[in-house]
Each structure stands twice: as C-alpha cells, then as structure tokens.
Amino acid sequence: MTQRSAASLPPPDERRRLREAGSLTQDQVADRMGVTRETVRAWENGRTTPRGQRREAYAQLLGSLMEETAAQKWAGEPEVRERQQPPPERPLSPAQAFDALYAFCAPALVRQTYLLTGRRELARESVEQAFQLAWQRWPEVARDRDPAGWVRATAYDFALSPWHRFRPRYRHPEPPPADASDRALLDVLLKLPPPQRRTLVLYDGVGLDLPETAAESEASTPATARRLLHARATVADRLPPLSDPAELHRRLAELASAERLRAAKPVTVRDGSEGRARFWTRAAIAFTVALIGTTALTLRTAPTHYEPPVPPGATVRGVPPRVAPGPLSGAELALRAKLRSQMQSGPERLAPQQQ
C-alpha cells in the first residue's frame, strides 16, 4: 500500500460503519491508535482528522476492516465467487425489518433505560411501549435516518414520565443491586435531575457525541454541555474514582450489564401493538356512535319553534281560575265548635278582673 493510499481516509460515516462492521468499540480503536475514546469519536464525527503517522495507521486499520468486510460479503458458494457478482437480495418484509431492529436495539435499550429509572419492570415496559409505537408508525420509522435513535428517544420519554409515581405498581421501590458499588452509582444517578441523568446516559453510557445528545434530548448544544458538566461534577463529588470519563463509561456499562434484564419476543411486541391499535380503533368507533346517538336524541327532543315568554300582567290561558272561599259545611261547623269548646293545652289564660 503506497503512502498516498495510506493517507486517504473514507468519509466520517463510513469510518464508523467499518468499525461497527468489524465488531470493534471506540475504546478498542483508541487502544490501537494510542489515543482516547473522545478522539476516535471526533474522527468518526468529522470534527477532527488524524495527521501524520496516526493518519496512516488509522487509514491502514480502516483498510483492513474494509477488506475483512468485503471478504465476508463475497464468501459463499463457489459459483458466486467465480462470477464475482453479489447474489440478488430479497427485500425484507416490514415484520422482518422490525424484528431485526428489535433484536439489535432492545436488549441494550432495556439496560440503558434501567440506568434512567432504577426499575427493572419499568425499563422493560418502556422499551415495549416504544417498539409498539414504532410498529404502529412503521412506515415513518423505517424511513427515518436513525430508527434506533427514534425508538431510544421514545423509550426514554416514557421512562422519565412523572406520571408513573401515581401508578400503584410503582409506588414502592424495587430491590437495589447486590453489589455495594453498583448501589452507590445507581443512587447517585437517580438523585440527578432527569435532564442531566438522560444527558449523562446518552453521552457517557451510549457513546453519542454532544450534537447527537443535544438533538435527542431536544436541547441546544450549550445547554447539553452544561447538563453534562453538572452531572459529571455531581458524580465525581459523590464518587471520586469516577471523575475520569473513561472510568465512568466503564462503570455505567458494568452497572447496566449486571442486571438480568430480558426483553420480550418481537412477535409478542408486534401482537401487543396490533391489539392496542384494535382497542383504540374500537373505542373511537364506540365514541363516535355514542356521539351520533346523543346528537340524534337532542334533535328529536328539542323544540321545533320559538315560544316567546309571557309578559307581566298578561292573562295566561289554560289555567283554571282561583276558587273564592265559600260558606262552611255542617261537618266543618261542628269541628270548629268542638275545637273552640275544648281548653287549649298549657296554662289557663289570664283574664283581667274588675276591681
């Protein structure tokens, strides 16, 4: 390989794709290049470019990854290798594409959501809700530039919703991790404000860069940087060994991997999404029918003409005239005489006497 070809680098997106295709992490590439993980992240984002010998070494590493990827792609049947033509690929069905995305994202996403909430059941429920919504909007999600980011943002929003505190199943805390260091780290994370906790998990846990973290948390880049600095300072104040970002990244990965968190099967998630869609469709139809029936009943019973109010002093027709009092009957006269003849209860009435 000549020096010119060694010094040429593929685009930033291609660098990241080659690293992921070679099953390498940013930490592993950083160890090979003798740099930090932040530097490798900057190379893959296009913010900086290596120079000199590191540029040549980085280009050689990417070239070897490209050759390995090509070898794996062309390895197959002998006649396919002789023709040197890729086999025709059948397009995936929507269900197959969804299952592939779920298998790739769901296990790690459940562990990440656990770092946000500290609740195992809520983490699984948040991921299932996010993927159910993704299946309902699959044409939109499938065309998104980052489907994994779309699902991750939806799961984080559901997990950090303040309404979970009113649910009976989440009123009591879950058992903490068994390891003392894991309990201390999780306690610090849960005491951070939700925006800072989300920024810390995205940047130091998932490994996103600052602009991607800002876009996913719907905040400006300066605001995201301030949240990250405050979160790191709080963690370093409570746990001084984690003041190093590399050590914090390692401990977050260990804490997320320590819990046995399993996601549901993709078929179960798709069936649940379809059942939820059917339920809300039937509820909307029932509400529409009830609204139509109420409207029809109102139209049926409502007056069809206007009746002006009766002005004061006007004669009202249809009301029987008031009956004037007449002479008493014999029974009424006898009753009145009887009542007058009897002494009333109470003390006797005093009558004045003449002197």
C-alpha positions in Angstrom: 0.0 0.0 0.0 1.5 3.3 -1.0 1.8 6.3 1.2 -0.8 8.2 -0.7 -3.4 5.5 -0.4 -2.5 5.0 3.3 -3.1 8.7 3.9 -6.5 8.7 2.3 -9.5 8.3 4.6 -13.1 7.4 3.9 -15.9 9.8 4.9 -16.7 10.0 8.7 -19.9 8.0 8.4 -18.0 5.2 6.6 -15.4 5.1 9.3 -18.0 4.5 11.9 -19.7 1.8 9.8 -16.4 0.0 9.2 -15.7 0.0 12.9 -19.1 -1.4 13.7 -18.9 -4.0 10.9 -15.6 -5.2 12.4 -17.2 -5.6 15.8 -14.8 -3.0 17.4 -15.7 -0.5 20.0 -14.3 3.0 20.2 -12.2 2.0 23.2 -10.6 -0.8 21.2 -9.8 1.5 18.3 -8.4 4.1 20.7 -6.1 1.5 22.3 -4.8 0.5 18.8 -4.2 4.1 17.8 -2.8 5.2 21.2 -5.4 8.0 21.7 -8.5 8.5 23.8 -12.1 7.4 23.1 -13.0 11.1 22.7 -10.5 11.4 19.9 -11.9 8.4 18.0 -15.4 9.8 18.4 -14.3 13.1 16.9 -12.7 11.3 14.0 -15.9 9.4 13.3 -18.0 12.6 13.6 -15.8 14.5 11.2 -14.9 17.3 13.7 -11.2 16.4 13.6 -8.9 14.4 11.3 -5.8 12.5 12.3 -2.5 13.7 10.8 0.9 12.2 10.2 1.7 8.7 11.3 -1.6 8.4 13.2 -3.5 9.2 9.9 -1.6 6.5 8.1 -2.2 4.0 10.9 -5.9 4.8 11.1 -6.1 4.5 7.3 -4.4 1.1 7.4 -6.8 -0.1 10.1 -9.9 1.1 8.2 -8.4 -0.5 5.0 -8.1 -3.9 6.8 -11.6 -3.6 8.1 -12.8 -2.8 4.6 -11.0 -5.9 3.3 -12.5 -8.1 6.0 -16.0 -6.8 5.3 -15.6 -7.4 1.6 -14.2 -10.9 2.2 -17.2 -11.8 4.4 -19.6 -10.3 1.9 -18.2 -12.3 -1.0 -17.6 -15.5 0.8 -20.2 -18.0 -0.2 -20.9 -20.6 -2.9 -18.1 -21.3 -5.5 -20.1 -20.2 -8.5 -20.9 -17.0 -6.8 -17.2 -16.3 -6.2 -16.4 -17.2 -9.8 -18.9 -14.8 -11.2 -17.8 -12.0 -8.7 -21.3 -10.7 -8.5 -23.3 -10.3 -5.4 -26.4 -12.5 -5.1 -29.7 -10.9 -5.5 -31.1 -9.8 -2.2 -34.7 -10.2 -1.5 -36.2 -7.1 0.3 -37.2 -7.7 3.8 -40.9 -7.6 4.8 -42.0 -5.0 7.3 -42.2 -7.6 10.0 -38.7 -8.9 9.3 -37.2 -5.4 9.3 -39.0 -4.7 12.6 -37.7 -7.9 14.1 -34.2 -7.1 13.0 -34.3 -3.7 14.6 -35.8 -5.1 17.7 -33.2 -7.8 18.1 -30.4 -5.2 17.5 -31.7 -2.5 19.9 -34.0 -4.0 22.5 -31.5 -5.8 24.8 -29.2 -2.8 25.2 -32.0 -0.4 25.3 -33.6 -2.1 28.3 -30.3 -1.9 30.2 -29.9 1.8 29.3 -33.5 2.6 30.5 -32.7 0.8 33.8 -30.0 3.4 34.4 -32.6 6.1 34.0 -35.3 4.7 36.2 -33.7 2.2 38.6 -36.7 0.0 38.0 -36.4 -3.3 36.1 -40.1 -3.7 35.2 -40.5 -0.1 34.1 -37.4 -0.4 31.9 -38.9 -3.4 30.1 -42.3 -1.7 29.8 -40.8 1.5 28.4 -39.0 -0.4 25.7 -42.0 -2.5 24.8 -44.2 0.7 24.6 -41.6 2.4 22.4 -41.4 -0.5 20.0 -45.2 -0.9 19.9 -45.5 2.7 18.9 -42.7 2.2 16.3 -44.7 -0.8 14.8 -47.8 1.3 14.6 -45.8 4.1 12.8 -43.5 1.7 10.9 -43.6 3.5 7.5 -42.4 6.6 9.3 -39.8 4.9 11.4 -38.5 2.7 8.6 -37.7 5.9 6.5 -36.1 7.7 9.5 -32.4 8.3 9.2 -31.8 6.7 12.6 -34.6 4.3 13.6 -32.6 3.2 16.7 -32.4 6.8 17.9 -36.2 7.2 17.2 -37.0 4.2 19.4 -34.5 5.2 22.1 -35.9 8.7 22.4 -39.4 7.3 22.7 -38.4 4.8 25.4 -36.6 7.5 27.4 -39.6 9.8 27.2 -41.9 7.1 28.5 -39.5 6.0 31.2 -38.9 9.5 32.6 -42.6 10.4 32.6 -43.6 11.9 36.0 -47.0 10.2 35.9 -45.5 6.8 36.9 -45.3 7.9 40.5 -49.1 7.7 40.7 -49.3 4.1 39.5 -49.9 1.6 42.3 -47.3 -0.8 40.9 -44.5 1.8 41.0 -45.2 3.3 44.4 -42.7 1.1 46.3 -39.0 0.9 45.3 -37.5 -2.2 43.8 -34.7 -4.1 45.5 -31.3 -2.4 44.8 -28.4 -4.1 43.1 -26.5 -6.7 45.2 -23.0 -5.1 44.8 -22.3 -2.1 47.0 -20.5 -0.1 44.3 -23.4 -0.6 41.9 -25.9 0.6 44.6 -23.8 3.7 45.2 -23.6 4.5 41.5 -27.3 3.9 40.9 -28.2 6.0 43.9 -26.2 8.9 42.5 -27.8 8.6 39.1 -31.3 8.6 40.5 -30.6 11.7 42.5 -29.7 13.7 39.4 -32.4 15.8 37.7 -33.9 13.8 34.8 -32.4 16.1 32.1 -28.9 15.7 33.5 -29.4 11.9 34.0 -30.6 11.5 30.4 -27.6 13.5 29.1 -25.1 11.5 31.1 -26.5 8.2 30.0 -26.6 9.2 26.3 -23.1 10.7 26.3 -21.1 8.6 28.7 -23.3 5.5 28.6 -24.4 5.1 25.0 -21.5 6.9 23.5 -23.2 9.6 21.4 -21.4 12.9 20.7 -22.5 16.2 22.0 -24.6 17.3 19.0 -26.4 14.0 18.8 -27.1 14.0 22.5 -28.5 17.6 22.2 -30.7 16.6 19.3 -32.1 13.5 21.0 -32.7 15.3 24.3 -34.3 18.3 22.4 -31.9 20.9 23.9 -29.3 23.2 22.5 -25.7 22.1 22.4 -24.5 24.6 25.0 -27.4 23.6 27.4 -26.5 19.9 26.9 -22.8 20.7 27.6 -23.8 22.4 30.9 -26.0 19.5 31.9 -23.2 17.0 31.2 -20.7 19.1 33.2 -23.1 19.4 36.2 -23.9 15.7 36.1 -20.2 14.7 35.9 -19.4 17.1 38.8 -22.1 15.6 41.0 -21.0 12.0 40.3 -17.3 12.9 40.9 -18.3 14.7 44.2 -20.1 11.6 45.5 -17.8 9.0 43.9 -14.3 10.5 43.3 -12.9 7.4 41.4 -15.5 8.1 38.6 -14.1 11.6 37.9 -12.4 10.1 34.8 -14.9 9.9 31.9 -13.4 6.6 30.7 -13.8 5.1 34.1 -17.4 6.4 34.3 -18.2 4.9 30.9 -16.9 1.5 32.1 -18.8 1.6 35.3 -22.0 2.6 33.6 -21.6 -0.4 31.2 -20.9 -2.7 34.1 -23.9 -1.5 36.1 -26.2 -1.9 33.1 -24.9 -5.4 32.4 -25.1 -6.6 36.0 -28.8 -6.9 36.0 -30.5 -9.7 34.1 -32.9 -7.7 32.0 -34.6 -9.6 29.1 -36.8 -8.0 26.6 -39.9 -9.7 25.2 -40.0 -11.5 21.9 -40.6 -9.3 18.9 -43.7 -11.3 17.9 -45.2 -10.5 21.3 -44.4 -6.8 20.9 -46.0 -6.8 17.4 -49.1 -8.6 18.6 -49.4 -6.2 21.5 -49.1 -3.2 19.2 -51.8 -4.6 16.9 -54.1 -5.4 19.8 -53.6 -1.9 21.2 -54.4 -0.4 17.8 -57.6 -2.5 17.5 -58.7 -1.5 21.0 -58.3 2.2 20.3 -60.0 1.8 17.0 -63.0 0.2 18.5 -63.0 2.8 21.3 -63.0 5.6 18.7 -65.9 3.9 16.8 -67.9 3.4 20.0 -67.4 7.0 21.0 -68.4 8.2 17.5 -71.6 6.1 17.6 -72.5 7.4 21.1 -71.9 11.0 19.9 -74.1 10.4 16.9 -76.9 8.9 19.1 -76.7 11.8 21.5 -77.0 14.3 18.7 -79.9 12.4 17.2 -81.7 12.3 20.5 -81.2 16.0 21.1 -82.5 16.8 17.7 -85.5 14.6 18.3 -86.5 16.1 21.7 -85.6 19.7 21.0 -88.4 22.3 20.4 -89.2 23.0 16.8 -90.5 26.5 17.1 -89.8 29.5 19.3 -92.2 30.3 22.2 -91.8 33.9 23.5 -92.1 34.4 27.3 -95.4 35.7 28.8 -95.1 39.4 29.6 -96.1 40.5 33.2 -99.8 41.3 33.7 -101.0 39.3 30.7 -103.7 36.7 31.1 -102.4 33.2 30.9 -104.7 30.8 29.1 -105.4 27.3 30.1 -105.0 28.0 33.9 -108.2 27.3 36.0 -109.5 30.3 37.9 -108.9 30.7 41.6 -111.8 29.5 43.7 -113.0 32.0 46.3 -113.8 30.8 49.9 -117.5 29.9 50.4 -119.7 29.1 53.5 -118.6 26.2 55.7 -120.3 22.9 55.6 -122.1 21.3 58.5 -119.2 19.0 59.3 -116.8 21.9 59.2 -119.1 24.0 61.6 -119.2 21.1 64.1 -115.5 20.7 64.0 -114.9 24.4 64.7 -117.4 24.3 67.6 -115.7 21.3 69.1 -112.3 22.9 68.9 -113.5 26.1 70.5 -115.2 24.3 73.4 -112.1 22.4 74.5 -109.4 24.0 76.6 -106.1 24.6 74.9 -103.1 22.8 76.3 -100.9 24.9 78.6 -101.6 27.3 81.4 -105.0 28.9 81.7 -105.5 32.1 80.0 -105.4 35.1 82.4 -108.4 37.3 82.2 -108.4 40.8 83.8 -110.9 41.3 86.6 -112.6 44.5 87.6 -111.6 46.0 91.0 
